[in-house]
Structures are given as structure tokens and as C-alpha cells.
Amino acid sequence: MMTFDVVATREGKWWMVTIPALDGLTQARRLSEAGVMAREFIASTLEISVDEVGVHVEVDAVGEVHGIVKTLDAIRAERLRAEALERDATNAASDLAKRLVQQNVPLRDIGTVLGVSHQRAHQLVSR
């Protein structure tokens, strides 16, 4: 499979999709269609099957909004950090729930302590 980088730029109601490797240009009504339109353009230009073409669509500016790729990278990094923090918090809650069970604290009360339902407290104890 051949993979191409393409750049989508908003112009009016359309997305202009540039394929730099082929000096090509196509358009799409919706950004979600940009990849399909680019693949079809590339396949037609190179006279190959659409199934043989992959694309990576990038949007870096829309009007006055610049640095979209950099901002998206930062958002992805923050989400990964948040997922790691959530895992750590769940592990800590599970550990605390297990220690409370060892002290014969009822699941409903453990749920109250942790700010979760007694069902969730049971899940944490069972981990």
C-alpha cells in the first residue's frame, strides 16, 4: 500500500485537499470526506486501485486558527496523561477499598468513603 500525506484547507464551504507528492488538488464538502477524495484522486492519477492507496490527512490552519497540528498533539499528550492518572487513581482506590474490607467495613460504606456506588466499590475490591 502506498501512503500519501495530504493537507486539507478550508475555503468557503469546501475543503481543498492538496496532495503535494503528486502536485494534485481535489475538494470535499466535509472534512470526513477528504481522505476518500484524496485516495480516489491518487488512484485515478496513478492508475491503481483505491485499495492500494492510504492517506494521512492533516489540517494545520482554518482561517485565523493556526497551529492546529501542534494543538492536537498537545491535546493527545494531555489525554494520555489523564488516562495514566485515572489508572493510578483507580489502583489507589482499589487498594484502599481492599484495606477497608480487611477491616470489615461494609461495601456500602466503602462506596460512601470513596464517593462511588457500592457496586463500584465491589468492583474495586475484586480487582
C-alpha positions as CSV (number, residue, x, y, z in Angstrom):
1,M,0.0,0.0,0.0
2,M,1.2,3.5,-0.9
3,T,0.6,6.1,1.7
4,F,0.4,9.8,1.0
5,D,0.4,12.9,3.2
6,V,-2.4,15.3,2.2
7,V,-3.3,18.7,3.5
8,A,-6.9,19.9,3.9
9,T,-7.6,23.7,3.8
10,R,-11.0,25.3,4.4
11,E,-12.1,27.6,1.5
12,G,-15.7,28.8,1.8
13,K,-18.0,25.8,2.2
14,W,-15.4,23.4,0.8
15,W,-12.2,21.7,2.0
16,M,-9.5,21.9,-0.6
17,V,-7.3,18.8,-0.4
18,T,-3.8,19.1,-1.6
19,I,-1.7,16.1,-2.4
20,P,1.9,17.6,-2.5
21,A,3.6,14.4,-3.7
22,L,1.6,14.5,-6.9
23,D,1.1,18.2,-7.1
24,G,-2.6,17.4,-7.0
25,L,-5.7,19.1,-5.7
26,T,-9.2,17.8,-5.1
27,Q,-12.1,19.0,-2.9
28,A,-14.5,17.7,-0.3
29,R,-17.7,19.1,1.2
30,R,-16.9,17.7,4.6
31,L,-13.5,17.1,6.2
32,S,-14.5,13.5,6.9
33,E,-14.7,13.0,3.1
34,A,-11.2,14.5,2.5
35,G,-9.4,11.2,2.8
36,V,-11.8,9.4,0.4
37,M,-11.5,12.2,-2.2
38,A,-7.7,12.2,-1.9
39,R,-7.5,8.4,-2.3
40,E,-9.7,8.5,-5.3
41,F,-7.7,11.3,-6.9
42,I,-4.4,9.5,-6.2
43,A,-5.7,6.2,-7.5
44,S,-7.0,7.8,-10.7
45,T,-3.8,9.7,-11.3
46,L,-1.6,6.7,-10.7
47,E,-4.0,4.3,-12.4
48,I,-4.1,1.9,-9.5
49,S,-6.9,0.6,-7.2
50,V,-8.2,2.8,-4.4
51,D,-7.5,-0.1,-2.1
52,E,-3.8,0.3,-2.8
53,V,-3.8,3.9,-1.5
54,G,-3.6,5.2,2.0
55,V,-3.6,8.8,3.1
56,H,-2.8,10.8,6.2
57,V,-5.0,14.0,6.3
58,E,-3.6,17.0,8.1
59,V,-5.3,20.3,8.9
60,D,-3.0,22.9,10.2
61,A,-4.9,26.1,9.6
62,V,-8.5,27.2,9.1
63,G,-9.0,30.9,8.6
64,E,-7.5,32.7,11.6
65,V,-7.0,29.4,13.5
66,H,-3.3,28.4,13.1
67,G,-1.2,25.7,14.7
68,I,-3.9,23.0,14.7
69,V,-1.5,20.1,14.4
70,K,0.6,21.4,17.3
71,T,-2.5,22.0,19.4
72,L,-3.9,18.5,18.6
73,D,-0.5,16.9,19.6
74,A,-0.7,18.7,23.0
75,I,-4.3,17.6,23.4
76,R,-3.4,14.0,22.7
77,A,-0.5,14.2,25.1
78,E,-2.8,15.6,27.8
79,R,-5.3,12.8,27.2
80,L,-2.6,10.2,27.6
81,R,-1.5,11.8,30.8
82,A,-5.1,11.9,32.0
83,E,-5.6,8.2,31.2
84,A,-2.4,7.4,33.2
85,L,-3.6,9.5,36.2
86,E,-7.0,7.8,36.0
87,R,-5.3,4.3,36.1
88,D,-3.3,5.5,39.1
89,A,-6.4,6.8,40.9
90,T,-8.3,3.6,40.2
91,N,-5.4,1.5,41.5
92,A,-5.2,3.6,44.7
93,A,-9.0,3.4,45.2
94,S,-8.8,-0.4,44.7
95,D,-6.0,-0.7,47.3
96,L,-7.9,1.5,49.8
97,A,-11.1,-0.5,49.2
98,K,-9.3,-3.8,49.8
99,R,-7.7,-2.5,53.0
100,L,-11.1,-1.3,54.3
101,V,-12.7,-4.7,53.5
102,Q,-10.0,-6.3,55.6
103,Q,-11.2,-4.1,58.5
104,N,-14.8,-5.5,57.9
105,V,-16.1,-2.2,56.6
106,P,-19.3,-2.9,54.5
107,L,-19.2,-2.3,50.8
108,R,-21.9,0.4,51.0
109,D,-19.7,2.3,53.5
110,I,-16.6,1.8,51.3
111,G,-18.6,3.3,48.4
112,T,-19.5,6.3,50.6
113,V,-15.9,6.8,51.6
114,L,-14.7,6.6,48.0
115,G,-17.6,8.6,46.6
116,V,-18.8,5.7,44.4
117,S,-21.7,3.2,44.4
118,H,-21.5,0.1,46.5
119,Q,-21.4,-1.8,43.1
120,R,-18.3,0.1,42.1
121,A,-16.8,-0.5,45.5
122,H,-17.3,-4.2,44.9
123,Q,-15.6,-4.0,41.6
124,L,-12.6,-2.2,43.1
125,V,-12.3,-4.8,45.9
126,S,-12.5,-7.6,43.2
127,R,-9.6,-6.2,41.1
